Amino acid sequence: MDCRTDPRTEVQLTGASSGDQILGEGTVCNLSSVGCGVRSRMALPTGPFVEVQIYYPSGEDLYEVEGAVVRRCIGDQFGLD
């Protein structure tokens, strides 16, 4: 069951996340006003707060979020709010 209240837009952007003992990169595969989905080789536990940077294809910063929460992690994808 999908409990999202805001629609997600499919994208293919580079993203990086960091937090307490967490550092990794991945592909942001969808975005909404309240969250995003990321595909990565790094598995994250649910619950911790992370900082996320999303980049334009040119490498310039597009968006930065401090205090995103890992809500789910399934296979090679995790969801952030």
C-alpha positions as CSV (number, residue, x, y, z in Angstrom):
1,M,0.0,0.0,0.0
2,D,1.4,3.4,-1.0
3,C,0.7,6.0,1.7
4,R,2.3,9.0,-0.2
5,T,0.3,12.2,-0.2
6,D,2.4,14.0,-2.8
7,P,3.1,12.6,-6.3
8,R,6.6,11.6,-7.2
9,T,8.3,12.7,-10.4
10,E,10.6,10.2,-12.1
11,V,14.2,11.6,-12.5
12,Q,17.7,10.3,-13.0
13,L,20.0,12.6,-10.9
14,T,23.2,11.9,-9.0
15,G,22.9,12.1,-5.2
16,A,25.1,11.8,-2.2
17,S,24.2,11.1,1.4
18,S,26.1,11.5,4.6
19,G,25.3,11.0,8.3
20,D,26.6,9.4,11.4
21,Q,29.0,6.8,10.0
22,I,27.1,6.9,6.6
23,L,28.6,8.2,3.4
24,G,27.6,7.1,-0.1
25,E,26.4,8.0,-3.6
26,G,23.5,6.8,-5.7
27,T,21.0,7.8,-8.3
28,V,17.9,9.8,-7.2
29,C,15.2,8.0,-9.2
30,N,12.1,10.0,-8.0
31,L,11.4,13.3,-6.2
32,S,8.4,14.9,-4.5
33,S,7.9,17.9,-2.3
34,V,8.4,15.7,0.8
35,G,10.8,13.0,-0.2
36,C,12.8,11.0,-2.7
37,G,13.8,7.6,-3.8
38,V,17.4,6.6,-4.2
39,R,19.0,3.6,-5.9
40,S,22.4,2.8,-4.4
41,R,24.8,-0.1,-3.7
42,M,24.9,1.1,-0.1
43,A,22.2,-0.3,2.2
44,L,20.9,2.1,4.9
45,P,19.1,1.2,8.0
46,T,15.7,2.8,8.5
47,G,15.4,5.6,11.0
48,P,18.7,7.6,10.9
49,F,18.9,11.2,9.8
50,V,21.1,11.9,6.8
51,E,22.2,14.9,4.8
52,V,21.4,14.6,1.1
53,Q,22.8,16.5,-1.9
54,I,21.2,16.2,-5.3
55,Y,23.2,17.4,-8.3
56,Y,22.4,18.6,-11.8
57,P,23.9,16.4,-14.6
58,S,26.6,19.1,-15.0
59,G,27.7,18.4,-11.4
60,E,26.4,21.6,-9.9
61,D,24.4,21.5,-6.7
62,L,20.6,21.3,-7.3
63,Y,19.3,20.8,-3.8
64,E,20.6,20.0,-0.3
65,V,18.5,18.6,2.5
66,E,19.7,18.4,6.1
67,G,17.9,16.0,8.4
68,A,16.2,13.7,5.9
69,V,15.0,10.5,7.5
70,V,15.5,7.0,6.0
71,R,11.9,5.6,5.9
72,R,12.4,2.4,4.0
73,C,15.2,0.3,2.5
74,I,14.4,-2.5,0.1
75,G,17.1,-4.2,-2.1
76,D,19.1,-1.5,-3.7
77,Q,16.6,1.4,-3.1
78,F,15.9,3.5,-0.1
79,G,13.2,6.2,0.5
80,L,13.8,9.5,2.3
81,D,11.4,12.0,3.8
